[in-house]
Amino acid sequence: MTSISEIDSQSGTMIQVENPATGEVLCSIRNMNAEDVQDLVARARSAQPQWAAMDFSQRARLVRAWRSWFIQHREHIIDLIVAENGKTREDALLAEVFYIADSMGFWAKNAAKYLAPESPRTHSPLVLGKKITVHYRPLGVVGVIAPWNYPLTLSIGDALPALMAGNSVVIKPSEYAPLAVQYVVQGALEVGFPQGVIVAASGGGATGASLVDRADMIQFTGSTRTGRQIASRCGERLIPCSVELGGKDPMIVLADANLERAANIAVEWSMRNSGQICMAVERVYVEESAYELFVDKVVKKVAALLQGLPGGYGTVDVGAITYPAQMDVIQSHVDDALEKGARILVGGNPGRGPGRFFEPTVLVDVDHTMKCMTEETFGPLLPIMKVSDADEAIHFANESTYGLGSSIFTRDIGKAEGLARRLVAGNTWINDAIMSYLAQEVPFAGSRESGLGGRHGAQGIRKYCDTHTILTTRFAPSHELTMFPNSARRSRAFERLLVLMFGRK
């Protein structure tokens, strides 16, 4: 079994990969330059036609074999994720390994259905008698640029539909968490994937930029700032891109809600993975009459969380902060809130020890002048704001440049559904949070500055394809009424037909 140190590259400029929970250097990876990326893309481009020529069942067979390998090697994969990411073993198991295993089966089963040729019936009288078929064909080489917070879910998870659509894939994982991705890509080769069909690039931002300049399509997950740059460059090259960006997800808790459940969900999805989740609960609006009880429940639950060095299952609840600069962001949001009148009820400080930790923190007396309510924190910070009613909660929830996820808690489901439709977000969860991400049959996408495009469902695989419409005329006269030469009599007849068909109010 491959050890962490054996993933070291053999040559080139190196980047150290460290364990954020201990500060230990795990290994070094190669910081690939433009020529290295060009070589990877060339290999992927050379392999793609043969891969695309396989039928769906052949590709699905290899993906299922990959899944068997993945499950067999799950313990080592979890070890890698925990070491490079600093998250708990439970986070690695449930949100990464379980999701990827499920996703492998989902796309192996459903890709052929989503990409089957379609023959819609046309409405136009001028096309009657002609057959129209829409085909989906792969774009070529897909570049997947993945973040550090969910290194497998947001890399292999995006590569799977691209592969099943017949593309080859070059993955550029974050330089802060590349090891699990490299290991799982190697597993694809071990079970028989053709060389070059899926490859991993290693390196920093310049490596990703080189991939954007060379791939035929880009799937990116990360910051809004970088997403803008990637979308702009893809626009210059006239290639498609799909970008999932930041979030500042609101939770609305009404007075009639099951407050115990609402508090559990708020703590779970603000503190899970140390709050380093794109659709984490980042701000809560609670109706006035339920505010004190809700806050009391949340504070007790957060105070009971165990934080520290991730070990075996059940040892800690909250792990480390993966990205070094994120510590400064979290601290700045706390400091800004305190300066403007907020209070800390629990936490509020960096953790002790050699690694990067920030205490699970609850803030109250917050408002929209504070960064913690308007800017993405991406850390274990939960600000809770009192509102007078549901309308005020909706107003503040929509007062954001983001629009990824949102939650509403109330026992009145009819009311909740009406409020949900007023929220500007790609996803809304009623008496829940985040879980629709696991329903891969339905789209998961953001609005506003939370991204373009989306994952899952038919659109989650069709985005990796061109459409090819074929019209076939089999039985037709040699000369049709609309053909040259033009005739005043025929044209007036068509004009009368136009009025007859479309002129009524």
N, C-alpha and C positions, 0 to 999 in steps of 0.2 A: 504494500500500500504506500502511495506517495506521501512523503512527509512534507511539512511546510517548507523546510529549507531546500528541498529538492525542486521547488518551483522557481528557484532563482534562474534568471536568464543567463546566457553564456557570455554575452558581450554587449557593448554599447553603454551609453549613459544610464546610470541606475537610479531608481527611486526606492527609498526604504519604505517598507510596509510595517507598521507597528501595531501592537495591541493597545487600543485606547484605554483599556481598563487597567493596564499595568505599566505602560510606557515601554515595554519590551519590543525590540526590533525583531520582527518575525523572519524577514528575508528582504531581499532586494529584487525589484523587477526592472525590466528594460524599459527605458523611456524612448519609445519608437519615434523616429523622425519621419519626414514626408516620404522618403524613399522606402522605408520599411512598410509604411501603410500602403504605398503604391504596389509593393510586392504582394501584400496580403490580398488587396482588392483584385489584382491580376489573377492570383490563384483562385479566388472565389469566382471570378468571372469565367475563368476557363472551366471550372467544375459545374457551373450552373446549367448549361444546356442539357447535359446528361441527366442531371437531377430532375430538371423540368420534364424530361422525356419519360420519366417513370410515371406510372399511374398512381392514383391516390393510395391504393391498397399497398403498393410497394413502399411508399414513403411512410405510411401509417405503421407498417410492420417494423420498420427501423425505429420509429419513435417509440413504439411499445417495447422494443428490445432495450432502448435507451432508458425507458422508465424502469425496467427490471434491474438494470445496472445501477440506476439511481437509488432505488430502494435498498439494494444490497450494500451500497456504500454510504448509506444515510448517516451513520455515526461519524464517519470521517468528514463528510460534508458539513454536518452540524458543528464539528470541532473547528473547521476552517471559518465558518461564519461567525461563531462566537469569538474566536481569537482575533479576527481582523476587524470585526464590527463592534465588539464590546457589548452586544446584546445578550439577553438571557437565553438559556438553552430552550426554554418554552417558546420564545419569540422565533428562534431559528427553526424549531420543529413545525410550529403551526402556520406561521405567516410565510415561510419560505419553502421548506421541504414538502409539507402537506400540499400547499398550493401548487407547486411545480408538478408533483406527481399527479394531482388531479387534472392539471392543465394539459399535461402530455396525453392523458387519455381522452380529454375533451376534444382537442384538435385532431387527434388521430381518428376519432369517430365522426366528427362533424364537418371537417374541411370539405369533403366531397359534396356534401349537401349544400353548403353555403356557396360553393363555386360551380355548381352544376349549371350547364347552359340553360338559358331561359328563352322561351318563345312566347312573348306577350302578344295578345290579340290587339291589332291596331284599330284605332277609332277613325282613322282618316279614310274617306271613300276613295281617295286617289291611290291608296296603297292596298286596297282590297285585292285578294287573290295572290298576294305576294307573301312569302314567308320571311319573318324576321327572327333572328337568333342572336342573343347576346352571350358572348363568351368572356371568361375572365382568364387573363394570362399574366404570368409573373412579370414583375418589373425588371428583375435581373439581380443586382447585388444590393441588399438592404444593409444599411449601417445602423446598428443599435448602440446608442450612447446611453449608458446606464449610470444611475447615481449610487451613492455609498450606503443609503439607509436600508434598502432591501436589495442587496446585490444580485441575488438569484431571481427573485420574483420579477424584478424590473429589467432583467436582461434575457435570461432563458425564457421567461414568460412571454416576452415580446418576440423572441426569435422563433418560437414554436409555430404560430400561425404563418409567419413569413416563410418558414421552411416548408410547411405543408402546402402552401400555395405554389411551391416550385421555385422559390428564390434561393440563392445562397446568401449567407449572413456573415457579416463581420461585426463582432461585438467589441465595443470599447468600454470595459467596466471602469469604474472610478479607480484612480490610483490609490485611494484609501482603502478599498475593499475589492481587490482583484482576484484573490486566491481561489475562492469557491467557484467563481465563474470559469477560470482557467481549468480547474480540475474537472468540472462537469463537461466542458467542451471536449476535453481529452477523452472523457467517457463515451461521447458520441462516436469518436473514431474507433474506440475499442470494440464497439458493437457492430461496426460495419458501415458507418456513414462514409461516403466517398471523400477522399482527401480534398480539402478546399471548400466543401459545402458549408461548413461552419467553422470559423476560425476566431481567435481572440487576439485583439490588439492590446498592447499594454503601454501605459504612459499617461501624461497629463493633458491639459487643455489643448496644447498644440497638436497632440496626436489625434484628438477628437476633431479638431478643425481640419486636419488633413483628410480624415475620413469623410467629412461633410463635402469636401472638394472633389471626392472621387466616387462615392457610392451613387446608386441610382435612386435611392430613397432613404430618408433618415427618420428613425424613430428615436425621440429624445425624451428623457425624463430628468427634470432638474429645476434650476432656478428660472424665474421669469426673465431675468436679465440675460442669461445665456440662451434661453429659448428664443428670445427676440433676435439675437445675433444669428442663430442657426436658421430660423425661419427666413430672415432677410437674405442670407447666403443661398439658401435653397431657392428662394424666389429669383435671385440673380441667375442661377443655373437652370431655372425652370424644371426643377425636380420636386416631387411631392415630399412633404414632411408631416409628421404627426408629433405634437409636442404636448406632454403633460407637465404643467408647471406648478407654481406655488399654490398655497391655499391658506385660508384663514377661517376655517369652518365654524359656523355658529351652532350652538345648541339652544333651543327655546324650551323652557320648562314652565308649563302653565299650572295654575293653582290646583287643578283637579288631577294632576299627574300622579302616577305611582312613583312617589319621591324616592323610595328605596331603590327601585330599578334605575331611575334617572340618575341618582347619585353613583350607583355602581358603573353605569355606562360612562358617565362623565369622567370618573377616575380611570377606568380601564383605557379609554381611548384618548385621554390626555397624557397619561403616564406610560402606556405601553411603548416599548422600544425607546424609552426616555423622551417620548413626545416627538420623536423623529419620524413622523408619518405625514405624508402630503395631506391626507384627509383626517388628521387628528382633530379632536375637539379643542379648539384654540380660544374660544370665548363662549361664555354662557350667559343667557338672559333669563332671569327668573321672575315670574309674576310676584308682586309685592307680598301678598298674603302667604306665599309658600317660601319666601326667600330665606328667612332665618332657619327654618327646619332643614331646608335643602343644604344650606351652607354648613350647618352643624354636622350633617351626615357626611358630606364630602370631606370636611376637615378631619374627622375621626378616621375615615378610610385612608386618606393620604398619609396621615401621621403613622398609620400602622404598616405602611409599605416598607419592605426591606430592600435597601439599596447597597450594592457593593460588587465585588469581583464575581462575575458569573461562574458558577461551578456546575454541579449536577442539577438535575431537575429539582425544583422546589427550594433551592438554596437562597435565591434572591428574587425580588419582583421587578426591580428597575436596575438596568445596567448603566453603561458608560455613554458619554457623548463622543460619537465617532469622529466628527470633523473638528479639528482644533479651533478654527475661527468661530464655530458655533457657540463656544463658551462665552465669547465676548458679546455676541448678539443677545444671548439669554440674560447675561448680567446687565447689559444696557437697557433691556426692557424692564427689568426689575427696578433698576435705579431711576429710570424715567418715571415709572409709576409712583414710586415713593416720593419723588420730588414734587409730584403733582397731587399728592394727597391720598394715595392708596395705602392700604395696610396689608401686611403679611400676616396670615393666620397660621401658617406652617411652612417650614423650609426657608428658602430665600438665599441660600449661600452655596458656593462651590463645595463639593465634597472633599474630604480629606483623603490623602494617599497619593501614590505616584501616578495614577491614571487620571483621566478626565471624567469627573462626575459633577452633576449639579443636583442639589436636593429637590425632590418633588415639592412644588411650591403652590400655594393657593393665595391669590390676591383678591381683596374686596375693596369697596369704595372706589371702583374703577369707572372710567368714562372714556369717551371717544377722543379725548385730547391726548390719550396715552398710547404709546407704541404697542403695548401689550394687547390692545383692542383693535388695532388697525394694521399692524405689520406682522408678517409671518415670524413667529418665534422659533419654531422647530426645536422645542425643548420641553422639559417637564414642568410647564408653567400653566396654571389654570386660573384665569381671571373671571370673576363672577360679578355680574352687574344686575342691579334691581331695576325692574321696569313696572309700569303701572298696569299694562294689559297686553293682550296679544298683538294689537295693532302697533304699539310702540316697539315690541320685540321684533316684529317683521321689519319695521322701519330701520332699526339699528342693524339687524342681520343683513339687510341689503345695502347698508352703507359701507361698501367695501369695493375694492378694485378686483377682488377675487370672486370665484364662483364655482368651487369644486364640489364640496359636500355640505350638508346641513341636516339638522335633526330637530324634531318637534316631539315633545312629550305631553300627552294628555290622554284621558280616558275617552274623550269624545272623538271617535275616529272620523266621523263626518266633518267635524270642524277642522280636524288636523289635515284632512285631504284638501279642504278649501284653502287653508293657510299654506300648505305645501306648494300649491300652484302659484302662490304670490311670491315665493322665494326665488331669487335669481341665482340658480345653482344647477349644475349638471346632475346632481343626485340629492334626493331628500329621503331621510329615513324617519319613519314614524315609530316612536317608542323603541328606537334602536339606533345604531350607528355603524357605518362602514360595511355591513355584512353583504350588501348587494354586490360588492366586488367579487364575492365568491360565486355569484350566479352568472357564470360566463356566457350564458345565452343572451344576456341583455347588455346594452351598451354601457360603458363606464367612461364618461367624458366630463370635461369642465366647460364653464362658460367664462366670459370676460377674460381676465389675465391668467386664468388657470389652465389655458391651453387651447389647442386646435386639434381636431380629430378625436379619436377615442379608441378604447380597447374593447375586446369581447364582442360576442354576437357576430352577425354577418358583416357589419362594417369593420370589425376588428381584424378580419382576414382580407376583405375586399380592398382595404386601403393599400395592401401590398400588391395590388394587381392593376393592370390596364384593363379597360373594357374594350371589347372588339365586337362591333355589331355587323352582322352579315345579313344582307337582304338577298333572297333568292327568288327569281322569276322563272318559273318552270313552264307554265302554259300561258302564252300571251300572243296576241296578233303581232305581225311584223311592224304595223304602224298603229300607234295609239293616238287618241284624240288630242292629247296635249302636245304632240310632236310637231316640228316644223313641216310645212310652212304655216305661219300664223294665219288665222282666218277670223275676220270680223264677226261672222255669223257664229262660229264656235265660241269666241270670246264673250259675246253678248249672252249666249246660252249659259256659260259658266258664271257670268255675273248674276244672272237671274237665279241660278242654283245657290250662289252665295247668299243672296238676300233671303231666299226661301229657307235655307238651313240656319242662318245665324242672325237674321234681321229682327226676330221677335224679341220683345223685352222679357 
